[in-house]
Amino acid sequence: MRRTGNRFSVNAMSAISTKGRMHFMVFTETFDADVMCRFLDRLAGHFTHKIHLVLDGHSAHRSHKVRAWLADHPDRIELHFLPSYSPELNPDELVNADLKRSLPMHHRARDQAQLAAEPRRFFHRRQRQPLIIRGYFGGPTSATPSNRTL
């Protein structure tokens, strides 16, 4: 089968809640402060109340541009940061692992649009499965304090 040698990629980010809601964005550019601000705009547009968003320490999350966005929208979103080097505390890492497991192993996308369709399909399917989304919080290390057994 003939294929081009072109390389292409897509990126995805998501926000999940303990109530089983998921919001996501699939994008082709590099993840930076502009993309993060765009995601914050989209996320804030889905809620009428203030959002408390827990993030890792990625430089885009802590950038001047994101801090300026937050200063302009103090009643919309508040960020809370996980400790450095603690992916085991981040339930969204389980979303990433689930996404990677769900991607077709033998299907090769012919272009960037085909490649982006797979994670979108996954996220749309998960949005209709709140029990699975809530399950991402049930791991032994990512559990919320109220459901963590000591």
Buried (B, 14 or more C-beta within 10 A) or exposed (E): EEEEEEEBEBBBBBBBBBEBBBBBBBBEEEBBBBBBBBBBEEBBEEEEEEBEBBBBEEEBBBBEEBEEBBEEBEEBBEBEEBEEEEEEBBBBBBBBEBBEEEEEEEEEBEEBEEBBEBBBEBBEEBBEEBEBBBBBBBBEEBBEEEEEEE
